[in-house]
Every structure is written in structure tokens, then in C-alpha cells.
Amino acid sequence: MESSSVDKLSALINELPKQPWYGADLYNWKGFWYRPHHLSSTMAASSNFQAKDDDVILTSSMKTGTTWMKAIIPTIMNPVGRTDDDSLDPLLKHHPNELIPSLEIQVYSVNPHPDLSNMVSPRLFRTHMAYPLLPESIKTSGCKIVYITRDPKDTFVSTCHFMNSVIAARGVEPWPMSEAFESFGKGVHTFGPFHDHVLGYWKESLKRPEKICFMRYEDMKKDPKGEVKKLACFLGRPFEKDQEVEKVVWRCSLERLKNLKMNQHGVDPWLGIDYKHYFRRGIVGIGRTTSLMR
């Protein structure tokens, strides 16, 4: 990016509303909160990304089961995911983050006009952008959107543990949960406000269920086989045998993913975050057992 463009972007960001969050500043752009390095790439993706009709876009707020879906969707789309040959399983050598590139964290983080012409179709992408901020081409093309959400209390607790683990690895003191809770309640958190994020996709999914598959983490935990079958049909990749469903569910189970060597020792090259921090307990209802929210 040319220096003049960088200066203009910096000036724009500095004029936006600002709030502290986990030792850094968040900036509010068009009603949603971003860190500066995510904001510039989000702006670029929102303006420049051109979707194809067979693209699949995974969307979510933060810590709602996104990593799980980053494993499930590529496994459904890749015929290898349904076979009994585990040696070809991409999850053995790749963290789920690598299987679905992020528009704002990876694709548009360096170049506002990246060359995506060499990507094989169907292309898989992910984003934390709220529905109003999505590129128009995603909204108007034939591409599919998969949205995953979670109980807000559980989302908050998961976010709190994740962020404090990340900043602790960098020598920063943890942010008190009471302060983080107050901030979350006000909608001030990365990619928040949470409820506005969820409602945007929920309302649109009611209008266009063939366009947006709205999924809940709790449903995935309760009936993984049924939810994976539903997702596969939505993506145009229905299963022919129950054994295929069971294989995908097993391959992408949180317990298996958590224990894979790649996910225990690797580091995300884009964020510098240990892969192990993306996997915790994954329990439904953890927010109800946290004293702060009883």
C-alpha cells in the first residue's frame, strides 16, 4: 500500500470512536468494533472482494464455534473427508485456520487487491464481518453463507479465556473478567456488538434460507450427525451413506482436533497465536456456571 493511502487510512481510523479492550484499542466502524490491523483489511475486503457463485463463506462473531466449522466445511466439501483412508486427512497436517483463509486476517491483510485467480473452485473463505459490512458481491451472487453462533454467555466466557491466554503468552496481565463483562455487555469487543452481529444474519437467513444456513453451536453439540447432514445438503454435498456422515463427525470432533499434534504445538503465522489456544473445553452452558453471570 502506498504511503499516501496509509496516511489517509490512519487519519480515518483516528477519527473513529475508540475504546480499550484487552490492552489494545478498538475502533468503531459502521457500528462494529475492530482492532486497527483488522479494520484496514476489512475495509479492503468489503470494497474489493468479488465472490463467485460457487464460493462458500463461513461467517461468525468471535468464539462461537468457528474453529469447529473451519474443520467441518472443508471435510464435507473434500471427497477425501468421507473415505476410510485417514492418511489423506488434511486435518492431520493443517490447523483448521489453514483450510479456510480469512478475508480480513489473511487474504486482504497485505494487499487490498490480492490476486485470487489461481484459487481452485469451489473457494472457501471465512470472515467475522457483520452482515451489513459484507461485500455486495457476497450478498448478490449465488455463493453460500454459513453462519455459526452460540449462547452469548458461553461466547463471553470463551472469549475471555482465549484473550487472556493470548495476552498472557505475551507477558501482559489478564483483564479482570468483571471489566471484560461490562465491556461485552455494552457491545464493545472485537467484531461486536454480539447481538447486532447475530441478528443481522438471523433476519437475512429467514428471508433467504437457500442463501444463508444459520447454525447454533448448541445444536451441533446436541446432534452433530443431524446438523452435519443438514449442512452437507445446504452446501450441495449430501451424503449417500450414514457411514460417511459418521466419518466426517469423527474426523472433526472437538476431542480429536484438540489432541492432534498439529493443533497442540503449531503457531498461527498470521496472528502469532499458539494453535492450542483455539481449543478449550467447548462445553455448553459454561456461562451459567460462572459466578459473575449467575
C-alpha atoms as a printed R data frame, in Angstrom:
    type eleno elety resid chain resno       x       y      z
1   ATOM     1    CA   MET     A     1   0.000   0.000  0.000
2   ATOM     2    CA   GLU     A     2   1.341   3.416 -0.965
3   ATOM     3    CA   SER     A     3   2.377   5.770  1.832
4   ATOM     4    CA   SER     A     4  -0.321   8.306  0.897
5   ATOM     5    CA   SER     A     5  -3.006   5.633  1.187
6   ATOM     6    CA   VAL     A     6  -1.599   4.531  4.544
7   ATOM     7    CA   ASP     A     7  -1.673   8.121  5.794
8   ATOM     8    CA   LYS     A     8  -5.285   8.564  4.678
9   ATOM     9    CA   LEU     A     9  -6.295   5.301  6.336
10  ATOM    10    CA   SER     A    10  -4.542   6.225  9.578
11  ATOM    11    CA   ALA     A    11  -6.264   9.602  9.577
12  ATOM    12    CA   LEU     A    12  -9.642   7.922  9.017
13  ATOM    13    CA   ILE     A    13  -9.120   5.399 11.814
14  ATOM    14    CA   ASN     A    14  -8.002   8.106 14.230
15  ATOM    15    CA   GLU     A    15 -11.315   9.910 13.719
16  ATOM    16    CA   LEU     A    16 -13.376   6.849 14.693
17  ATOM    17    CA   PRO     A    17 -14.801   6.213 18.194
18  ATOM    18    CA   LYS     A    18 -12.274   4.305 20.317
19  ATOM    19    CA   GLN     A    19 -12.482   2.036 23.389
20  ATOM    20    CA   PRO     A    20  -9.874  -0.073 25.260
21  ATOM    21    CA   TRP     A    21 -10.127  -3.869 25.080
22  ATOM    22    CA   TYR     A    22  -7.591  -6.416 26.428
23  ATOM    23    CA   GLY     A    23  -4.695  -3.988 26.449
24  ATOM    24    CA   ALA     A    24  -5.371  -2.587 22.973
25  ATOM    25    CA   ASP     A    25  -7.745  -0.122 21.337
26  ATOM    26    CA   LEU     A    26 -10.838  -0.988 19.340
27  ATOM    27    CA   TYR     A    27 -12.303   1.369 16.735
28  ATOM    28    CA   ASN     A    28 -15.963   1.541 15.760
29  ATOM    29    CA   TRP     A    29 -16.582   1.446 12.008
30  ATOM    30    CA   LYS     A    30 -20.167   1.437 10.754
31  ATOM    31    CA   GLY     A    31 -21.453   0.209 14.111
32  ATOM    32    CA   PHE     A    32 -18.950  -2.583 14.794
33  ATOM    33    CA   TRP     A    33 -15.670  -2.740 16.721
34  ATOM    34    CA   TYR     A    34 -12.305  -3.620 15.194
35  ATOM    35    CA   ARG     A    35  -8.622  -3.596 16.002
36  ATOM    36    CA   PRO     A    36  -6.738  -1.269 13.618
37  ATOM    37    CA   HIS     A    37  -4.931  -4.023 11.691
38  ATOM    38    CA   HIS     A    38  -8.193  -5.916 11.185
39  ATOM    39    CA   LEU     A    39 -10.074  -2.761 10.271
40  ATOM    40    CA   SER     A    40  -7.915  -1.757  7.306
41  ATOM    41    CA   SER     A    41  -8.150  -5.220  5.749
42  ATOM    42    CA   THR     A    42 -11.889  -5.401  6.495
43  ATOM    43    CA   MET     A    43 -12.386  -2.137  4.626
44  ATOM    44    CA   ALA     A    44 -10.411  -3.506  1.674
45  ATOM    45    CA   ALA     A    45 -12.311  -6.802  1.612
46  ATOM    46    CA   SER     A    46 -15.671  -5.080  1.975
47  ATOM    47    CA   SER     A    47 -14.938  -2.854 -1.012
48  ATOM    48    CA   ASN     A    48 -12.937  -5.131 -3.303
49  ATOM    49    CA   PHE     A    49 -13.807  -8.823 -2.836
50  ATOM    50    CA   GLN     A    50 -15.599 -10.391 -5.786
51  ATOM    51    CA   ALA     A    51 -17.492 -13.528 -4.908
52  ATOM    52    CA   LYS     A    52 -18.115 -16.405 -7.294
53  ATOM    53    CA   ASP     A    53 -21.391 -18.288 -7.431
54  ATOM    54    CA   ASP     A    54 -19.839 -21.477 -6.060
55  ATOM    55    CA   ASP     A    55 -17.927 -19.824 -3.178
56  ATOM    56    CA   VAL     A    56 -18.668 -20.870  0.395
57  ATOM    57    CA   ILE     A    57 -18.328 -18.148  3.048
58  ATOM    58    CA   LEU     A    58 -18.141 -19.076  6.740
59  ATOM    59    CA   THR     A    59 -19.262 -16.151  8.894
60  ATOM    60    CA   SER     A    60 -19.402 -15.689 12.656
61  ATOM    61    CA   SER     A    61 -18.730 -13.449 15.588
62  ATOM    62    CA   MET     A    62 -15.769 -14.390 17.795
63  ATOM    63    CA   LYS     A    63 -15.549 -17.691 19.750
64  ATOM    64    CA   THR     A    64 -18.870 -19.159 18.665
65  ATOM    65    CA   GLY     A    65 -17.655 -22.484 17.293
66  ATOM    66    CA   THR     A    66 -15.881 -21.071 14.258
67  ATOM    67    CA   THR     A    67 -12.792 -23.299 14.543
68  ATOM    68    CA   TRP     A    68 -15.021 -26.379 14.612
69  ATOM    69    CA   MET     A    69 -16.763 -25.227 11.429
70  ATOM    70    CA   LYS     A    70 -13.391 -24.488  9.815
71  ATOM    71    CA   ALA     A    71 -12.747 -28.218 10.068
72  ATOM    72    CA   ILE     A    72 -16.237 -29.439  9.165
73  ATOM    73    CA   ILE     A    73 -16.876 -27.434  5.984
74  ATOM    74    CA   PRO     A    74 -13.640 -28.408  4.139
75  ATOM    75    CA   THR     A    75 -14.143 -32.025  5.203
76  ATOM    76    CA   ILE     A    76 -17.663 -32.012  3.745
77  ATOM    77    CA   MET     A    77 -16.519 -30.320  0.531
78  ATOM    78    CA   ASN     A    78 -13.495 -32.598  0.030
79  ATOM    79    CA   PRO     A    79 -14.444 -36.160 -1.091
80  ATOM    80    CA   VAL     A    80 -11.448 -37.458  0.907
81  ATOM    81    CA   GLY     A    81 -13.257 -36.458  4.084
82  ATOM    82    CA   ARG     A    82 -15.818 -39.222  3.624
83  ATOM    83    CA   THR     A    83 -13.398 -42.062  2.957
84  ATOM    84    CA   ASP     A    84 -11.850 -44.544  5.385
85  ATOM    85    CA   ASP     A    85  -8.303 -43.577  4.382
86  ATOM    86    CA   ASP     A    86  -7.203 -41.405  7.314
87  ATOM    87    CA   SER     A    87  -3.714 -40.917  5.871
88  ATOM    88    CA   LEU     A    88  -5.108 -38.378  3.383
89  ATOM    89    CA   ASP     A    89  -6.938 -36.335  6.012
90  ATOM    90    CA   PRO     A    90  -5.801 -32.661  5.645
91  ATOM    91    CA   LEU     A    91  -6.527 -32.090  9.344
92  ATOM    92    CA   LEU     A    92  -3.525 -34.232 10.231
93  ATOM    93    CA   LYS     A    93  -1.151 -31.646  8.781
94  ATOM    94    CA   HIS     A    94  -3.180 -28.424  8.801
95  ATOM    95    CA   HIS     A    95  -4.855 -26.433 11.546
96  ATOM    96    CA   PRO     A    96  -8.456 -25.588 10.550
97  ATOM    97    CA   ASN     A    97  -7.368 -21.945 10.142
98  ATOM    98    CA   GLU     A    98  -5.299 -23.005  7.143
99  ATOM    99    CA   LEU     A    99  -8.158 -24.797  5.397
100 ATOM   100    CA   ILE     A   100 -10.433 -21.738  5.129
101 ATOM   101    CA   PRO     A   101  -8.490 -18.471  4.704
102 ATOM   102    CA   SER     A   102  -9.812 -15.364  6.445
103 ATOM   103    CA   LEU     A   103 -10.664 -12.398  4.243
104 ATOM   104    CA   GLU     A   104  -9.578  -9.804  6.785
105 ATOM   105    CA   ILE     A   105  -6.817 -11.672  8.654
106 ATOM   106    CA   GLN     A   106  -5.118 -13.292  5.660
107 ATOM   107    CA   VAL     A   107  -6.375 -12.525  2.165
108 ATOM   108    CA   TYR     A   108  -6.599  -8.721  2.422
109 ATOM   109    CA   SER     A   109  -4.138  -8.128  5.254
110 ATOM   110    CA   VAL     A   110  -1.175  -7.277  2.979
111 ATOM   111    CA   ASN     A   111  -2.644  -6.272 -0.367
112 ATOM   112    CA   PRO     A   112  -6.019  -4.507 -0.801
113 ATOM   113    CA   HIS     A   113  -6.220  -6.041 -4.291
114 ATOM   114    CA   PRO     A   114  -4.915  -9.624 -3.972
115 ATOM   115    CA   ASP     A   115  -4.802 -11.930 -6.985
116 ATOM   116    CA   LEU     A   116  -7.196 -14.794 -6.266
117 ATOM   117    CA   SER     A   117  -7.318 -16.120 -9.816
118 ATOM   118    CA   ASN     A   118  -5.302 -19.238 -9.010
119 ATOM   119    CA   MET     A   119  -7.630 -20.474 -6.272
120 ATOM   120    CA   VAL     A   120  -9.393 -23.709 -7.165
121 ATOM   121    CA   SER     A   121 -13.199 -23.682 -7.130
122 ATOM   122    CA   PRO     A   122 -15.217 -24.018 -5.046
123 ATOM   123    CA   ARG     A   123 -13.340 -21.439 -2.989
124 ATOM   124    CA   LEU     A   124 -13.748 -21.434  0.792
125 ATOM   125    CA   PHE     A   125 -13.394 -18.238  2.806
126 ATOM   126    CA   ARG     A   126 -14.236 -17.065  6.304
127 ATOM   127    CA   THR     A   127 -14.914 -13.685  7.830
128 ATOM   128    CA   HIS     A   128 -16.043 -12.061 11.083
129 ATOM   129    CA   MET     A   129 -17.685  -9.201  9.199
130 ATOM   130    CA   ALA     A   130 -21.234  -8.360 10.247
131 ATOM   131    CA   TYR     A   131 -23.848  -8.793  7.526
132 ATOM   132    CA   PRO     A   132 -24.163  -5.062  6.673
133 ATOM   133    CA   LEU     A   133 -20.387  -4.883  6.096
134 ATOM   134    CA   LEU     A   134 -20.159  -7.865  3.741
135 ATOM   135    CA   PRO     A   135 -19.006  -7.191  0.179
136 ATOM   136    CA   GLU     A   136 -22.004  -6.654 -2.085
137 ATOM   137    CA   SER     A   137 -20.837  -9.497 -4.307
138 ATOM   138    CA   ILE     A   138 -21.317 -11.962 -1.439
139 ATOM   139    CA   LYS     A   139 -24.872 -10.728 -0.886
140 ATOM   140    CA   THR     A   140 -25.891 -10.694 -4.548
141 ATOM   141    CA   SER     A   141 -24.046 -13.672 -6.048
142 ATOM   142    CA   GLY     A   142 -25.063 -17.301 -5.815
143 ATOM   143    CA   CYS     A   143 -22.434 -18.107 -3.166
144 ATOM   144    CA   LYS     A   144 -23.460 -19.826  0.070
145 ATOM   145    CA   ILE     A   145 -23.087 -18.327  3.546
146 ATOM   146    CA   VAL     A   146 -22.785 -20.483  6.670
147 ATOM   147    CA   TYR     A   147 -23.256 -18.605  9.939
148 ATOM   148    CA   ILE     A   148 -22.417 -20.170 13.316
149 ATOM   149    CA   THR     A   149 -23.434 -18.610 16.624
150 ATOM   150    CA   ARG     A   150 -23.548 -19.549 20.294
151 ATOM   151    CA   ASP     A   151 -25.164 -18.635 23.608
152 ATOM   152    CA   PRO     A   152 -23.862 -15.128 24.453
153 ATOM   153    CA   LYS     A   153 -22.824 -16.085 27.997
154 ATOM   154    CA   ASP     A   154 -20.795 -19.020 26.732
155 ATOM   155    CA   THR     A   155 -19.354 -16.831 23.974
156 ATOM   156    CA   PHE     A   156 -18.230 -14.269 26.536
157 ATOM   157    CA   VAL     A   157 -16.547 -16.835 28.805
158 ATOM   158    CA   SER     A   158 -14.799 -18.492 25.856
159 ATOM   159    CA   THR     A   159 -13.615 -15.100 24.563
160 ATOM   160    CA   CYS     A   160 -12.359 -14.107 27.991
161 ATOM   161    CA   HIS     A   161 -10.285 -17.266 28.452
162 ATOM   162    CA   PHE     A   162  -8.985 -17.113 24.878
163 ATOM   163    CA   MET     A   163  -7.912 -13.477 25.025
164 ATOM   164    CA   ASN     A   164  -6.319 -13.764 28.466
165 ATOM   165    CA   SER     A   165  -4.377 -16.839 27.294
166 ATOM   166    CA   VAL     A   166  -3.157 -14.920 24.241
167 ATOM   167    CA   ILE     A   167  -2.045 -11.800 26.118
168 ATOM   168    CA   ALA     A   168  -0.519 -13.882 28.954
169 ATOM   169    CA   ALA     A   169   1.747 -15.561 26.385
170 ATOM   170    CA   ARG     A   170   2.936 -12.056 25.523
171 ATOM   171    CA   GLY     A   171   3.627 -11.091 29.120
172 ATOM   172    CA   VAL     A   172   0.510  -8.980 29.607
173 ATOM   173    CA   GLU     A   173  -1.579  -9.170 32.786
174 ATOM   174    CA   PRO     A   174  -5.045 -10.718 32.322
175 ATOM   175    CA   TRP     A   175  -8.005  -8.368 32.034
176 ATOM   176    CA   PRO     A   176 -10.372  -8.803 35.016
177 ATOM   177    CA   MET     A   177 -13.476 -10.727 34.000
178 ATOM   178    CA   SER     A   178 -15.733  -8.135 35.618
179 ATOM   179    CA   GLU     A   179 -14.339  -5.390 33.368
180 ATOM   180    CA   ALA     A   180 -14.463  -7.612 30.298
181 ATOM   181    CA   PHE     A   181 -18.079  -8.498 31.114
182 ATOM   182    CA   GLU     A   182 -19.066  -4.847 31.376
183 ATOM   183    CA   SER     A   183 -17.428  -4.167 28.018
184 ATOM   184    CA   PHE     A   184 -19.138  -7.170 26.383
185 ATOM   185    CA   GLY     A   185 -22.495  -6.046 27.748
186 ATOM   186    CA   LYS     A   186 -22.005  -2.665 26.082
187 ATOM   187    CA   GLY     A   187 -21.189  -4.377 22.788
188 ATOM   188    CA   VAL     A   188 -17.544  -3.307 22.917
189 ATOM   189    CA   HIS     A   189 -15.499  -6.318 21.845
190 ATOM   190    CA   THR     A   190 -13.810  -7.415 18.645
191 ATOM   191    CA   PHE     A   191 -16.407  -7.713 15.857
192 ATOM   192    CA   GLY     A   192 -19.179  -6.745 18.303
193 ATOM   193    CA   PRO     A   193 -21.829  -5.880 19.332
194 ATOM   194    CA   PHE     A   194 -22.604  -9.582 19.587
195 ATOM   195    CA   HIS     A   195 -26.405  -9.325 19.363
196 ATOM   196    CA   ASP     A   196 -26.319  -6.965 16.373
197 ATOM   197    CA   HIS     A   197 -23.962  -9.386 14.626
198 ATOM   198    CA   VAL     A   198 -26.243 -12.365 15.235
199 ATOM   199    CA   LEU     A   199 -29.481 -10.574 14.379
200 ATOM   200    CA   GLY     A   200 -28.141  -9.325 11.056
201 ATOM   201    CA   TYR     A   201 -27.541 -12.846  9.789
202 ATOM   202    CA   TRP     A   202 -30.602 -14.320 11.515
203 ATOM   203    CA   LYS     A   203 -33.013 -11.886  9.860
204 ATOM   204    CA   GLU     A   204 -31.424 -12.388  6.462
205 ATOM   205    CA   SER     A   205 -31.493 -16.180  6.858
206 ATOM   206    CA   LEU     A   206 -35.262 -16.005  7.415
207 ATOM   207    CA   LYS     A   207 -35.633 -14.111  4.141
208 ATOM   208    CA   ARG     A   208 -33.222 -16.290  2.174
209 ATOM   209    CA   PRO     A   209 -32.748 -19.734  3.758
210 ATOM   210    CA   GLU     A   210 -31.333 -21.013  0.471
211 ATOM   211    CA   LYS     A   211 -28.572 -18.386  0.784
212 ATOM   212    CA   ILE     A   212 -27.702 -18.471  4.493
213 ATOM   213    CA   CYS     A   213 -27.504 -21.557  6.693
214 ATOM   214    CA   PHE     A   214 -27.913 -20.263 10.260
215 ATOM   215    CA   MET     A   215 -26.398 -22.735 12.747
216 ATOM   216    CA   ARG     A   216 -26.132 -22.855 16.525
217 ATOM   217    CA   TYR     A   217 -23.210 -24.332 18.448
218 ATOM   218    CA   GLU     A   218 -25.617 -25.904 20.935
219 ATOM   219    CA   ASP     A   219 -27.429 -27.776 18.154
220 ATOM   220    CA   MET     A   220 -24.090 -29.021 16.831
221 ATOM   221    CA   LYS     A   221 -23.176 -30.395 20.248
222 ATOM   222    CA   LYS     A   222 -26.596 -31.985 20.793
223 ATOM   223    CA   ASP     A   223 -26.953 -33.612 17.381
224 ATOM   224    CA   PRO     A   224 -23.674 -33.410 15.415
225 ATOM   225    CA   LYS     A   225 -24.726 -36.065 12.922
226 ATOM   226    CA   GLY     A   226 -28.037 -34.382 12.116
227 ATOM   227    CA   GLU     A   227 -26.506 -30.912 11.858
228 ATOM   228    CA   VAL     A   228 -23.645 -32.107  9.628
229 ATOM   229    CA   LYS     A   229 -26.143 -33.828  7.321
230 ATOM   230    CA   LYS     A   230 -28.190 -30.616  7.141
231 ATOM   231    CA   LEU     A   231 -25.079 -28.578  6.378
232 ATOM   232    CA   ALA     A   232 -23.928 -31.003  3.675
233 ATOM   233    CA   CYS     A   233 -27.296 -30.755  1.919
234 ATOM   234    CA   PHE     A   234 -27.178 -26.952  2.091
235 ATOM   235    CA   LEU     A   235 -23.707 -26.997  0.511
236 ATOM   236    CA   GLY     A   236 -24.864 -29.294 -2.280
237 ATOM   237    CA   ARG     A   237 -22.776 -32.199 -0.982
238 ATOM   238    CA   PRO     A   238 -25.358 -34.609  0.505
239 ATOM   239    CA   PHE     A   239 -24.146 -37.889  1.970
240 ATOM   240    CA   GLU     A   240 -25.010 -41.186  0.326
241 ATOM   241    CA   LYS     A   241 -24.368 -43.382  3.364
242 ATOM   242    CA   ASP     A   242 -24.609 -42.949  7.126
243 ATOM   243    CA   GLN     A   243 -21.024 -44.178  7.405
244 ATOM   244    CA   GLU     A   244 -19.896 -41.077  5.500
245 ATOM   245    CA   VAL     A   245 -21.619 -38.794  7.997
246 ATOM   246    CA   GLU     A   246 -20.127 -40.668 10.917
247 ATOM   247    CA   LYS     A   247 -16.655 -40.397  9.381
248 ATOM   248    CA   VAL     A   248 -16.923 -36.616  8.987
249 ATOM   249    CA   VAL     A   249 -18.305 -36.206 12.515
250 ATOM   250    CA   TRP     A   250 -15.449 -38.285 13.942
251 ATOM   251    CA   ARG     A   251 -12.754 -36.567 11.886
252 ATOM   252    CA   CYS     A   252 -13.945 -33.151 13.010
253 ATOM   253    CA   SER     A   253 -14.834 -33.963 16.608
254 ATOM   254    CA   LEU     A   254 -13.513 -31.383 19.055
255 ATOM   255    CA   GLU     A   255 -11.824 -34.089 21.095
256 ATOM   256    CA   ARG     A   256  -9.890 -35.383 18.076
257 ATOM   257    CA   LEU     A   257  -8.978 -31.908 16.841
258 ATOM   258    CA   LYS     A   258  -7.758 -30.896 20.288
259 ATOM   259    CA   ASN     A   259  -5.444 -33.906 20.502
260 ATOM   260    CA   LEU     A   260  -3.914 -33.718 17.032
261 ATOM   261    CA   LYS     A   261  -0.198 -32.925 17.218
262 ATOM   262    CA   MET     A   262  -0.558 -30.068 14.730
263 ATOM   263    CA   ASN     A   263  -3.050 -28.291 16.960
264 ATOM   264    CA   GLN     A   264  -1.052 -28.776 20.148
265 ATOM   265    CA   HIS     A   265   2.272 -27.331 19.016
266 ATOM   266    CA   GLY     A   266   1.777 -25.120 15.950
267 ATOM   267    CA   VAL     A   267   1.524 -21.327 15.760
268 ATOM   268    CA   ASP     A   268  -0.789 -19.277 13.524
269 ATOM   269    CA   PRO     A   269   1.625 -17.424 11.193
270 ATOM   270    CA   TRP     A   270  -0.839 -14.581 10.605
271 ATOM   271    CA   LEU     A   271  -1.643 -13.799 14.227
272 ATOM   272    CA   GLY     A   272   1.256 -15.338 16.153
273 ATOM   273    CA   ILE     A   273  -1.210 -17.216 18.376
274 ATOM   274    CA   ASP     A   274  -0.470 -20.759 19.539
275 ATOM   275    CA   TYR     A   275  -2.881 -23.173 17.865
276 ATOM   276    CA   LYS     A   276  -3.608 -24.825 21.222
277 ATOM   277    CA   HIS     A   277  -5.435 -21.667 22.370
278 ATOM   278    CA   TYR     A   278  -8.158 -22.300 19.783
279 ATOM   279    CA   PHE     A   279  -9.263 -25.431 21.622
280 ATOM   280    CA   ARG     A   280 -10.512 -25.367 25.159
281 ATOM   281    CA   ARG     A   281 -13.405 -27.208 26.809
282 ATOM   282    CA   GLY     A   282 -16.206 -26.485 24.334
283 ATOM   283    CA   ILE     A   283 -18.866 -27.047 26.989
284 ATOM   284    CA   VAL     A   284 -22.448 -25.885 26.510
285 ATOM   285    CA   GLY     A   285 -23.698 -23.823 29.456
286 ATOM   286    CA   ILE     A   286 -20.303 -22.805 30.845
287 ATOM   287    CA   GLY     A   287 -21.585 -19.227 31.124
288 ATOM   288    CA   ARG     A   288 -24.284 -20.300 33.583
289 ATOM   289    CA   THR     A   289 -21.678 -21.750 35.955
290 ATOM   290    CA   THR     A   290 -19.566 -18.597 36.000
291 ATOM   291    CA   SER     A   291 -20.224 -16.716 39.254
292 ATOM   292    CA   LEU     A   292 -20.169 -13.330 37.538
293 ATOM   293    CA   MET     A   293 -23.241 -14.208 35.473
294 ATOM   294    CA   ARG     A   294 -25.344 -16.220 37.901
